[in-house]
Structure formats: structure tokens, C-alpha cells
Amino acid sequence: MINNVRERNPMPEQPREVRCTNFNEVALGYTEADAIREAMRCLNCRKKPCVQGCPIHQQIPEFIARVAEGDFEGAYDIITVRSTMPSICGRVCPQEQQCEKNCAHALKGEAVGIGRLERFVADWHAARHPVEVPQVEKKGKKVAVIGSGPAGIACAGDLALLGYDVTVFEKLAYAGGILTYGIPRFVLPAEVVDREIEKLKLAGVEIVTSSPVDKDKSVDDLFAAGYEAVFVGNGADVPQTPAGLDTSLEGVWTANDYLKQVNMNPDGLPDNIKNAKRVLVVGGGNVAVDAVRCARRLGAETIMVYRRTIKEAPARRDEIAHTFDENIEIRELTNPVECYSMNGVLTGVRCEKMMLGDPDESGRRRPVSSGEYFDFPCDNLIIATGTSYSEDVVDTTKGIDKDQWGGIAVDESGKTSRPGVFAGGDAVTGPQTVVKAMGAGKLAAVSIDEYLSKK
């Protein structure tokens, strides 16, 4: 029986007056009854437009049909054929720009809550089943994976299940990449990521942290150590800082560094984060939204500025709505151009009012100068204006070509120009979604298996 209600079932959430005082997850998840009601809204379209919008072509109508029947275990079995991390993707992937964008319900109402249902199914399963130790026949071949973010986790997990001895090399002190360091706990709880890391370890994957692959330990060294294939999934985590914004000043942070401090060092935050009174966050993406909501929870007056309007902002609509709910000011058409300081400490930022011109290559209207400026006193500035490729691997390894944008050049199967080296995720595409990175890691695992099977 189809439920023709045009509005999706609301997501239970922490009350807005409470959630700004803690870092607990805002969205509380569907109940079984919520999930069944929402699943019954699916029209089971013949052409499955939602599947076409999913980067990994998840079998969406099939798993939703199982939810509608109350067969949550069956739904989980369908989801995990294609997805390694449904509990994560259901929380952080921009479904409204992918699968839900194509939902037939979205034409005259609200799309089916596909991401919410994916999260429900994954959480339901996790609450009832311990992580199992898979039994696989070992192939006696070693593969190295560089980076433990979504692409690396997906690639390592699939290779381990195929019988390879996999070692993941992570340059930071904890595994998980952006999932651990870059996404606040009120969006993605640590225990959700920890479960994925536990699954890897129980599958036999060795994770070596604080172990960068660069000039001191290169891809050549990995081959010399007996690894027969290497997957490069080290992301794109080098901050892009606009000219005029001085990151050497006390109180000026890149969003990467700020979120890393908040996520990994909550009880020992630097004084200029912990005691900040007025925080300005620059950007319009998910990272900017994450940073400004963290600052709000730490007790500061918070303002997010964006050089376009919110209509053009790439951040998820749900997260923007949460930002407004939490009484955070968003100033549109505002572009910081210069920092003010005293004795090396930030005291304020000069901003320019912008106007919207013609669309640029992204399809969004281009911000253009108005020539009108104003000063904005603040003691913290967080810059969330994007990141670019890490060159630790490609610049220390011969034979790995880059593409015209600076990413690692690969073919349709994830092979690089150097035999035995594969790549995927943000290291190839630049910053993208978790599900796209996961899909690239899984694709590379298939290619690595084919490559090693022929050796």
C-alpha cells in the first residue's frame, strides 16, 4: 500500500534550545513506525530515477520496499551489496543533490527520505548485531592503501574480503580521515566511524597511523617491502586561503585545523578557541556550516559570511536549516578581504559587499565587486573556502601522472599511469561526497584484484 502524503515524515531531533549546548547528534533517527510510514511513500517507479542519481547505483526501491514490509534485515542485505558504510552515507551524503533530487515525489512535494531510511536500516542492524569476523581464504598477496578516509576504508575492506593482506597507512594519529577529523560529532558521532574501523580490523586489515607516505617513505619503498599493489586515497586536504587573510595571526584558522581541534581535543582546546567571543566563518559549503555550528556550541557569537547568496551555497539544505534554527547569522554577498590585528592577534576583518553577475562555469551566478567595504570586529576567523590536492605521494613517486586540474590521473577502472598503482576519491576528483569516494575505493578494489590475479 502506497502512502501518497506529499510531505516526508519529520526527522526527530534534539530541541533547538538544547542542542546548542552540547555536541550530541542533532538528528535522532527514525523509529520503526516512522521508517515504515516513510518507506510506504515510495512509488516504486518503473525507470528508477533515484538509482540513476546515486553515484553507486544503490538499489533504492528494492531496499525501501523491504522497509515498508518491516523487513529491516532484508533491507540491510540489499543496501550492503553496494554500500560499505550506510550508517555514514545516510548521515552525511547530500541525497537532495543525488538520489532524492530525482525522486518523483520531488516534482509536487518532498522527496522520499532515502538517506534517512538508509541511516535507519544501518543503525537498526548495528544495534542488534555485533561486528562479525569474516572467514576468507587468504591469497598470500600484500596490498598497501594510503589514507584511511572513505575511499581507503572501502578499498581496504573489499580487498580484505577477497583474501588480500592489506595494510592501511594513515598520516594522522587516528584512522578515519575526514570522517574522524573533519565532521563534527553532532553530525557524525564518533561511535559510528569507530564501528567501520573495527570492521576493517576484524577483517584482518592492519592500520598503521602516524605513518605518512611521502619523501621519507615513498610508494617505491612500499613495493620494495613486498606490497604488490598500492591504492592512493590520501584525499585533498590542503586548505585554499583567499589572498589578504593572514593565517599566521593568532585567532585565524583554516577550517581543517579548527575542526580537528574541536573533534580531537575537546577538553584541551586552545584558549583562543575556547574563550572566543565573536567568530566569523567564511564560506558556503558543508565545512563552513560545520565550523560555525561548532563555534556556536562553544558559546561564541557566530556569523557565517558567503560571497554569493544562500541559494547558491553548496551546503546541504538540512544543515543550512539547522544553522538558522540555531540562531546563527548568515550574511550573504559578503567577502572578507583583509585581516586587522594588534601584536599578532586578530582584532577584526574588512569585508566587501558583493553583487551577483552572470553565471560562471559552475552554473551559479558569479560574485562581483561592489566597491563598498565595512569592518567587522572579531577574535576568531575560520576560513572554509575549499581545499586542494595533497602532493605528498605524486611528488615523491615517479611515473604517476596528474590531470589538468592537479589530481591523480586515472582511467575508468582507477588505474594510474604507473603499473600496480591505483587511486580514487578526493585525490583524483578533488573534494567530493563520501559516497563518491567510497564508490571509487570499491571500483579500485575490483581493478586491483583483476591486476593481481593475472600476476
C-alpha positions as CSV (number, residue, x, y, z in Angstrom):
1,M,0.0,0.0,0.0
2,I,1.4,3.4,-1.1
3,N,1.3,6.4,1.2
4,N,0.6,9.4,-1.0
5,V,1.4,12.0,1.6
6,R,3.5,14.7,-0.1
7,E,5.5,15.7,2.9
8,R,8.1,13.4,4.3
9,N,8.0,12.2,7.9
10,P,9.8,14.6,10.1
11,M,13.2,13.6,11.5
12,P,13.1,13.5,15.3
13,E,15.7,16.0,16.6
14,Q,17.2,17.4,19.8
15,P,15.2,20.5,20.7
16,R,16.9,23.6,19.3
17,E,17.2,25.2,22.7
18,V,19.1,22.2,24.0
19,R,21.3,21.1,21.1
20,C,23.3,24.3,21.0
21,T,24.7,23.4,24.5
22,N,26.1,20.0,23.5
23,F,27.9,18.1,20.7
24,N,25.5,15.2,20.7
25,E,23.9,14.2,17.4
26,V,21.1,16.6,16.4
27,A,19.1,14.2,14.3
28,L,17.9,11.3,16.4
29,G,16.8,8.9,13.7
30,Y,13.5,7.4,12.7
31,T,11.6,4.9,14.8
32,E,10.4,1.7,13.2
33,A,7.0,3.2,12.7
34,D,8.5,6.4,11.2
35,A,10.6,4.3,8.8
36,I,7.7,2.2,7.6
37,R,5.5,5.2,7.0
38,E,8.2,7.0,5.1
39,A,9.0,3.9,3.0
40,M,5.4,3.5,2.0
41,R,5.7,6.8,0.2
42,C,7.9,5.2,-2.4
43,L,6.1,4.9,-5.8
44,N,8.5,2.2,-7.0
45,C,8.9,4.0,-10.3
46,R,9.5,1.8,-13.3
47,K,12.5,3.7,-14.5
48,K,14.0,4.1,-11.0
49,P,15.2,7.7,-11.4
50,C,16.6,7.7,-7.8
51,V,19.0,4.9,-8.7
52,Q,20.3,7.0,-11.7
53,G,21.0,9.8,-9.3
54,C,23.1,7.6,-6.9
55,P,26.8,7.5,-7.5
56,I,27.0,3.8,-6.6
57,H,23.6,3.0,-8.2
58,Q,22.2,1.7,-4.9
59,Q,19.1,-0.5,-5.4
60,I,16.9,2.1,-3.7
61,P,13.3,1.0,-4.5
62,E,14.2,-2.6,-3.5
63,F,15.6,-1.8,-0.1
64,I,12.8,0.7,0.6
65,A,10.2,-1.9,-0.3
66,R,11.7,-4.2,2.4
67,V,11.5,-1.4,4.9
68,A,7.8,-0.8,4.1
69,E,7.2,-4.5,4.8
70,G,9.1,-4.3,8.1
71,D,11.9,-6.5,6.8
72,F,14.7,-4.3,8.0
73,E,17.3,-7.1,7.9
74,G,16.4,-7.8,4.3
75,A,16.8,-4.1,3.5
76,Y,20.2,-4.1,5.1
77,D,21.3,-7.1,3.0
78,I,20.3,-5.2,-0.2
79,I,22.0,-2.0,0.8
80,T,25.3,-3.6,1.7
81,V,25.7,-5.3,-1.6
82,R,26.8,-1.9,-2.9
83,S,27.5,0.3,0.1
84,T,30.3,-0.3,2.6
85,M,29.2,2.5,5.0
86,P,25.4,3.0,5.0
87,S,25.4,4.4,8.6
88,I,27.8,7.1,7.5
89,C,26.4,7.8,4.0
90,G,22.9,8.0,5.4
91,R,24.1,10.8,7.6
92,V,26.4,12.9,5.6
93,C,25.8,12.4,1.8
94,P,23.9,15.1,0.0
95,Q,20.9,13.0,-1.0
96,E,19.0,16.1,-2.0
97,Q,21.5,16.6,-4.8
98,Q,21.7,13.0,-5.8
99,C,19.1,10.3,-5.4
100,E,16.4,12.4,-3.8
101,K,16.8,15.1,-6.4
102,N,15.4,12.6,-9.0
103,C,12.6,11.3,-6.8
104,A,9.1,11.5,-8.5
105,H,7.6,12.9,-5.3
106,A,10.0,15.9,-5.5
107,L,8.0,17.2,-8.5
108,K,5.0,18.1,-6.4
109,G,6.1,17.7,-2.8
110,E,9.0,16.4,-0.8
111,A,11.2,13.5,-2.0
112,V,11.2,10.2,-0.1
113,G,13.7,10.4,2.7
114,I,16.1,7.9,1.1
115,G,19.1,9.0,3.3
116,R,17.0,8.9,6.4
117,L,15.9,5.3,5.6
118,E,19.4,4.2,4.8
119,R,20.6,5.5,8.1
120,F,17.7,3.9,9.9
121,V,18.4,0.5,8.4
122,A,22.1,0.6,9.2
123,D,21.5,1.8,12.8
124,W,18.8,-0.9,13.3
125,H,21.2,-3.6,12.1
126,A,24.1,-2.2,14.2
127,A,22.0,-2.2,17.4
128,R,21.2,-5.9,17.0
129,H,24.4,-7.4,15.5
130,P,28.0,-7.3,16.7
131,V,30.7,-6.8,14.1
132,E,31.5,-10.2,12.7
133,V,34.9,-11.7,11.8
134,P,34.6,-12.7,8.2
135,Q,36.1,-16.1,7.1
136,V,38.1,-15.7,3.9
137,E,40.7,-17.8,2.1
138,K,44.0,-15.9,2.0
139,K,45.7,-15.2,-1.3
140,G,49.1,-14.6,0.2
141,K,49.5,-11.2,-1.6
142,K,50.0,-7.8,0.1
143,V,48.3,-4.6,-0.9
144,A,49.1,-1.1,0.6
145,V,46.3,1.5,1.0
146,I,47.4,5.1,1.5
147,G,44.8,7.0,3.5
148,S,42.0,5.8,5.8
149,G,39.2,8.1,4.7
150,P,36.1,6.8,2.8
151,A,38.0,5.7,-0.3
152,G,40.7,3.9,1.6
153,I,38.2,2.2,4.0
154,A,36.1,1.0,1.1
155,C,39.1,-0.3,-0.9
156,A,40.8,-1.9,2.1
157,G,37.6,-3.6,3.3
158,D,36.7,-5.1,-0.1
159,L,40.3,-6.3,-0.7
160,A,40.4,-8.0,2.7
161,L,37.2,-9.9,1.9
162,L,38.8,-11.0,-1.3
163,G,41.6,-12.6,0.7
164,Y,44.4,-10.0,0.4
165,D,46.7,-8.9,3.2
166,V,46.0,-5.2,3.4
167,T,47.9,-2.5,5.3
168,V,46.5,1.0,5.6
169,F,49.0,3.8,6.1
170,E,47.4,6.9,7.7
171,K,49.5,10.0,8.2
172,L,47.5,11.3,11.1
173,A,47.3,9.9,14.6
174,Y,43.8,8.3,14.2
175,A,42.1,6.4,11.4
176,G,39.1,7.7,9.5
177,G,40.4,10.7,7.6
178,I,37.7,13.4,7.2
179,L,35.2,11.2,8.9
180,T,37.2,11.4,12.1
181,Y,38.8,14.8,11.9
182,G,36.6,16.9,9.7
183,I,32.9,16.2,10.5
184,P,31.5,17.3,13.9
185,R,30.1,14.8,16.3
186,F,26.7,16.4,16.2
187,V,26.5,15.4,12.5
188,L,28.5,12.1,12.6
189,P,29.0,10.5,16.0
190,A,32.5,9.0,16.7
191,E,31.0,5.6,17.5
192,V,29.6,5.3,14.0
193,V,33.0,5.8,12.5
194,D,34.7,3.6,15.1
195,R,32.4,0.7,14.1
196,E,33.7,1.0,10.5
197,I,37.3,1.0,11.6
198,E,36.5,-2.0,13.9
199,K,35.1,-3.9,10.9
200,L,38.3,-3.3,9.0
201,K,40.5,-4.6,11.8
202,L,38.3,-7.7,12.3
203,A,38.6,-8.4,8.6
204,G,42.4,-8.6,9.1
205,V,43.3,-5.1,7.8
206,E,46.3,-3.6,9.6
207,I,46.1,0.1,10.2
208,V,49.3,2.0,10.7
209,T,48.7,5.5,12.0
210,S,51.2,8.4,12.1
211,S,52.7,6.9,9.0
212,P,52.7,9.3,6.1
213,V,53.7,8.2,2.6
214,D,56.0,10.9,1.3
215,K,59.7,11.5,0.6
216,D,60.7,9.6,3.7
217,K,58.5,6.5,2.8
218,S,57.5,6.5,-0.8
219,V,55.4,4.3,-3.0
220,D,58.7,2.8,-4.2
221,D,59.6,1.8,-0.6
222,L,56.2,0.1,-0.3
223,F,56.9,-2.0,-3.4
224,A,60.3,-2.8,-2.1
225,A,58.7,-4.0,1.2
226,G,56.7,-6.6,-0.7
227,Y,53.4,-4.9,-1.5
228,E,52.3,-5.9,-5.0
229,A,49.8,-3.1,-5.5
230,V,49.1,0.3,-3.9
231,F,45.9,2.3,-3.7
232,V,46.3,6.0,-3.2
233,G,43.3,7.5,-1.4
234,N,45.0,10.3,0.6
235,G,42.4,12.9,-0.2
236,A,42.5,16.6,-1.0
237,D,43.1,18.3,2.4
238,V,45.4,21.3,1.6
239,P,43.5,24.5,2.5
240,Q,42.9,27.2,-0.1
241,T,43.2,30.6,1.6
242,P,42.0,33.7,-0.1
243,A,44.6,36.5,-0.6
244,G,44.6,39.0,2.2
245,L,43.5,36.7,5.0
246,D,46.6,36.1,7.2
247,T,46.7,32.6,8.7
248,S,49.8,33.5,10.7
249,L,47.7,35.6,13.1
250,E,46.5,34.3,16.4
251,G,42.8,33.7,16.0
252,V,42.9,32.9,12.3
253,W,42.2,29.3,11.5
254,T,41.7,27.1,8.4
255,A,38.5,25.1,8.9
256,N,40.5,21.9,8.7
257,D,42.6,22.9,11.7
258,Y,39.7,24.3,13.6
259,L,37.5,21.2,13.2
260,K,40.4,19.0,14.0
261,Q,40.9,20.8,17.3
262,V,37.2,20.6,18.2
263,N,36.8,17.0,17.2
264,M,40.0,15.5,18.7
265,N,40.9,17.8,21.6
266,P,37.5,18.9,23.1
267,D,38.9,19.0,26.7
268,G,42.1,20.8,25.8
269,L,41.1,23.4,23.3
270,P,43.4,26.4,22.8
271,D,42.3,29.4,24.7
272,N,41.6,31.5,21.6
273,I,39.0,28.9,20.5
274,K,37.6,28.1,24.0
275,N,37.3,31.7,25.0
276,A,36.3,33.3,21.7
277,K,33.6,35.9,21.9
278,R,32.8,36.6,18.3
279,V,33.6,34.2,15.4
280,L,33.4,34.9,11.7
281,V,33.3,31.9,9.4
282,V,34.0,32.3,5.7
283,G,32.4,30.0,3.1
284,G,29.1,28.5,2.0
285,G,29.8,24.7,2.0
286,N,29.2,22.0,4.5
287,V,32.6,22.6,6.1
288,A,31.7,26.3,6.8
289,V,28.4,25.2,8.3
290,D,30.1,22.6,10.4
291,A,32.6,25.2,11.7
292,V,30.1,27.9,12.5
293,R,27.8,25.4,14.4
294,C,30.8,24.2,16.4
295,A,31.6,27.8,17.4
296,R,28.0,28.3,18.4
297,R,28.2,25.3,20.7
298,L,31.4,26.7,22.3
299,G,29.4,29.8,23.4
300,A,30.6,32.4,20.9
301,E,28.5,34.9,18.9
302,T,28.7,33.4,15.4
303,I,28.3,34.8,11.9
304,M,28.8,33.0,8.6
305,V,29.6,35.1,5.6
306,Y,29.3,34.0,2.0
307,R,30.2,35.9,-1.2
308,R,27.1,34.6,-3.0
309,T,23.6,34.1,-1.7
310,I,22.4,31.1,0.3
311,K,20.5,29.9,-2.8
312,E,23.9,29.3,-4.5
313,A,25.6,27.8,-1.4
314,P,26.7,24.2,-1.9
315,A,26.0,23.2,1.7
316,R,23.2,20.7,2.4
317,R,19.8,22.2,2.8
318,D,19.2,20.4,6.0
319,E,22.4,21.7,7.5
320,I,21.6,25.3,6.4
321,A,18.2,24.9,8.0
322,H,19.8,23.7,11.3
323,T,22.2,26.7,11.1
324,F,19.2,29.2,11.0
325,D,17.4,27.1,13.7
326,E,20.4,27.6,16.0
327,N,20.2,31.4,15.7
328,I,23.4,31.7,13.7
329,E,23.5,34.8,11.5
330,I,24.3,34.2,7.8
331,R,25.4,37.3,5.8
332,E,25.1,36.8,2.1
333,L,27.0,38.7,-0.6
334,T,29.9,39.4,1.8
335,N,33.5,38.7,1.1
336,P,36.4,39.1,3.7
337,V,39.4,40.7,2.1
338,E,41.8,41.7,4.9
339,C,42.6,41.0,8.5
340,Y,43.2,43.5,11.2
341,S,45.4,42.7,14.2
342,M,47.3,44.0,17.2
343,N,50.6,42.5,18.3
344,G,50.0,39.4,16.1
345,V,46.4,38.8,17.4
346,L,43.3,39.1,15.2
347,T,41.1,42.0,16.0
348,G,38.8,42.2,13.0
349,V,38.2,41.6,9.3
350,R,37.5,44.0,6.5
351,C,34.7,42.8,4.2
352,E,33.4,43.8,0.8
353,K,29.8,43.8,-0.2
354,M,29.3,41.8,-3.4
355,M,26.8,41.6,-6.2
356,L,25.8,38.7,-8.4
357,G,26.8,38.8,-12.0
358,D,26.4,36.3,-14.9
359,P,26.7,32.6,-14.2
360,D,30.2,31.0,-14.1
361,E,31.3,27.5,-15.2
362,S,29.6,26.0,-12.2
363,G,26.2,27.4,-13.3
364,R,26.0,29.7,-10.3
365,R,25.9,33.5,-10.7
366,R,29.4,34.9,-10.2
367,P,30.0,37.3,-7.3
368,V,31.3,40.6,-8.5
369,S,32.8,43.6,-6.6
370,S,30.6,46.4,-5.4
371,G,33.5,48.7,-4.2
372,E,31.7,49.1,-0.8
373,Y,33.6,47.9,2.3
374,F,32.9,47.6,6.0
375,D,34.8,46.4,9.1
376,F,33.8,43.5,11.2
377,P,35.3,43.2,14.7
378,C,36.0,39.5,15.8
379,D,38.5,37.5,17.7
380,N,38.3,34.3,15.6
381,L,38.2,33.9,11.8
382,I,37.7,30.4,10.3
383,I,38.4,30.1,6.6
384,A,36.3,27.4,4.9
385,T,36.8,28.3,1.3
386,G,37.9,24.9,-0.1
387,T,40.9,22.6,-0.2
388,S,43.2,21.3,-3.0
389,Y,45.2,18.2,-3.6
390,S,47.9,16.8,-1.4
391,E,51.0,16.2,-3.4
392,D,52.9,14.1,-0.8
393,V,52.5,10.9,-2.9
394,V,52.6,12.1,-6.5
395,D,55.6,14.4,-6.0
396,T,57.7,11.7,-4.4
397,T,56.9,8.9,-6.8
398,K,58.0,8.7,-10.4
399,G,55.5,7.6,-13.1
400,I,52.2,8.9,-11.6
401,D,50.7,11.4,-13.9
402,K,48.4,14.3,-12.8
403,D,45.4,15.5,-14.7
404,Q,45.0,19.1,-15.9
405,W,43.5,20.1,-12.5
406,G,46.3,18.7,-10.4
407,G,44.6,15.5,-9.3
408,I,46.0,12.0,-9.9
409,A,45.1,10.9,-13.5
410,V,43.3,7.5,-13.6
411,D,41.4,5.5,-16.2
412,E,37.8,4.4,-15.8
413,S,38.9,1.5,-13.5
414,G,41.1,3.6,-11.2
415,K,44.5,2.7,-12.7
416,T,47.2,5.3,-12.7
417,S,49.9,5.7,-15.3
418,R,52.2,3.6,-13.1
419,P,51.7,-0.2,-13.1
420,G,50.4,-1.5,-9.8
421,V,49.3,1.9,-8.5
422,F,45.6,2.7,-8.3
423,A,43.9,5.8,-7.0
424,G,40.4,7.1,-6.1
425,G,38.4,9.6,-4.1
426,D,39.3,13.2,-3.5
427,A,42.9,12.5,-4.5
428,V,41.6,12.1,-8.0
429,T,38.4,14.2,-8.2
430,G,39.1,17.0,-5.6
431,P,36.7,17.4,-2.7
432,Q,33.5,15.3,-3.3
433,T,31.0,13.4,-1.3
434,V,31.6,10.4,0.9
435,V,29.6,8.1,-1.3
436,K,31.6,9.0,-4.4
437,A,34.9,8.4,-2.6
438,M,33.6,5.1,-1.3
439,G,32.5,4.1,-4.8
440,A,35.9,4.9,-6.2
441,G,37.6,2.8,-3.5
442,K,35.3,-0.2,-4.3
443,L,36.0,0.2,-8.0
444,A,39.7,0.3,-7.4
445,A,39.5,-2.9,-5.3
446,V,37.9,-4.7,-8.2
447,S,40.7,-3.5,-10.5
448,I,43.4,-4.4,-8.1
449,D,42.0,-7.9,-7.8
450,E,42.0,-8.3,-11.6
451,Y,45.5,-6.9,-11.8
452,L,46.9,-9.2,-9.1
453,S,45.0,-12.3,-10.4
454,K,47.0,-12.0,-13.6
455,K,50.4,-11.8,-12.0
